[in-house]
């Protein structure tokens, strides 16, 4: 079953997350850098849900968000950076 990636955002920062049974099991945080960039600084997946692709799903959602808002992503988080580096079709948002 494909999990839905949700987003919480305010004018300074936000996070993408996956919730199962009312609990957040995966989370990727970001901060806005000016008006045209977000810095993804951390990705975390609950140990029980590792290996299910949740991290990559959150990166996909971040890329979608960046494209919708016409902003760029600065991937300070090593995980996010590695997913974007390995995925040529995501590199337009760098």
N, C-alpha and C positions, 0 to 999 in steps of 0.2 A: 504494500500500500504506500502510495507516494504521500509524503508529509507536506503540509503547507508551510512555507516560510513566511512569517509575519514580520512586520516592521513597526517599531516605535520610534518616533522622531520628534525633536523639538528644534528650536532655532540654533542650538549650539552643537548637539550631538544626537546619537541614536544608536539603535541596535537592531539587527535582524535576529530572529529566533524561531525555534521549532518547539512546539508545546505538545506534550502527550499526556493525556489524562490530567490536564490542569497544571502540569509541571513543566517548566522550561528545561529541556534536555540538551539544547544546543543554542549557542549565542555568539554573535559576532558584533563587536562594538566599533563605532566610528565617531569621529569628531569632524565638524565642518572646518575647512581651512579657507577662509575668505568666502566668496559667494559661488565659486566655481569648482571647488574640490572637496572631497572627503578623504580623511586619513583613516584607513581601516587599521586598528591597532591591536586587536585581539580576537582570536577565535577559540571557542571552547566547546567541546562535546562531552557530555556525561559518559563516563567509562562504559556504562552498560549499552551505549548506543554507538560506540566507535565502530568504524568499518561499514557503516550503513550509507555512507555518502552524504551525510547531513552537512558536513563542512563545505563540500563542493556545492551543494544545493544553495547554501547561504551566499557563497561567492557568486553563483549565477544570479541570485536575486539582487545582490549589490550591483552587478553589472547592468542588469535590467533597470534598476533604480537610477544609476548614473546616466544611462542613455535617455531615460524619460526626462530627467531634470537637466540634461545637456551639461553634465559636470564630469570631472575626471576623478579617478581613484588613485590615491597614493597608498600602496600596500605595504605598510610598515610591518604588519603581521607576517611572519615567515611562511605560514601555511597559505594565506591568501596570495602572497607573492608567488609561491610555487605553483598554485593552481592557475593563476593568470599567465605565468611564464610558459606553462605547458599547454595552454589553450590559445592558439593563434587568434581565434575569432573573438576573444575577450580583450585583445591588446589595444583596440581602438579607444578604450576608456583610460588608458594610462596617460 
